[in-house]
Amino acid sequence: MKTSPSSSHHVSRRRFLGQIAAAGAVAMIPRWGRADESPAPSRKLGIALVGLGNYSEYHLAPALRLTKYCRLAGAVTGSRAKGEQWARDYGFPERNVFGYDTMAEMAGNPDIDMVYVVTPNGLHAGHCIAAAKAGKHVICEKPMANTVAECDAMIAACRAAGVRLTVGYRLHYEPHHIEFERLAREKIFGPFTRMTGDNGFRMGVRPGAALPWRLNKRLAGGGPLMDMGVYVIQAACMAKVEASPAAITAVFDPVTRPEIFSQVEESVRWTMEFADGSEARCHASYAEGFSRFRAEGPGGWAQLGPPAFSYDDPVLTTSQGRVHLPRINHQAAQMDGMALELLEGRPSIAPGEMGRRDIAIVEAIYASAGGGGSRIPVQGSA
Ligand code: NAD
């Protein structure tokens, strides 16, 4: 999955290299980027955030103050006043504030190169397709969409518009996960054959408060599987060098709080069965907190976490000891990494096709758990 440049690859490269020509050559940098000492480009790629909620406000926008190759250049929001406040705070013109229904107007705006979709999962497809139609490259937050059919429509729209589609899989740009991936790819402990992973937190809703969108099936697509489980799916596929599992078996745990889990699962367990006979046993939960992933091979083991998937400080330990690597800002590394992939004309390491693969796995998990735990082949697996 790490070799799927979009059809627009060369178009993008020409366009962006033209825009930052004055910067001279862009040096190759480590994937976590901040160690880069090459000169700053004279023009950073402009990113517009779509949806100014928690992740945009507390993670992406602050990270865009740290990035070297991209900057916050615009916003798409349901509140014009909020967008204008962001324009003042982040120093972009008010003309770069758009509504969800006026995204087409971005087409004529040269400040915005990439659109980063950070709205509820069920809205990703519509917002990505609108951005592509406006001629902008797209980063879409995880999970890519609610269904494989939506992923296909997003990929097709980006191809038709000649723009790149990537998924906000920040951990592909994080040093501990990059090292974990190297251990898998170079088979340092032999191929990983037995894997276990859990990710979750206890979801609470204040009495009388409206149901958050993460518990609304239409907006979230599902429960903790869509939110936390996608990280475990990602780690399992990374441990298998980006292979897709051949089949899935899954069960829902009993619901302990039916008053808030009326539309989506509270907790789900699944097994990913790979073509070489290896297995990943996985768990995603809104009932309990976990963050860990362990992979074992014939010559040793590697474990991410706890915590494995949180923002600041993943832990990586192997059968040879603790691995010490730099702590970085994940979101800055991811956005700089994605900007550089474009500038250097390299394929993305987190393309839309990878997001689609993960949603095909999600669909198989729901089909199995909803069907009494039957074994479900994964659509499109090798
Ligand atoms: P949030 O609820 O804080 O923000 C959602 C934004 O979407 C808000 O600005 C809201 O106004 C807007 N919105 C537009 N239409 C809406 C509608 N019909 N209903 C509800 N909100 C609507 O959510 P968030 O935590 O910022 O998550 C947004 C996306 O980012 C999700 O896809 C989530 O999975 C993803 N996310 C990723 C990470 C990560 O580490 N990669 C972390 C957190 C969130």
Residues whose N, C-alpha, C, O or C-beta is under 5 A from the ligand:
A	BS01	NAD	G51 L52 G53 N54 Y55 S56 V118 T119 P120 N121 E141 K142 P143 G168 W213
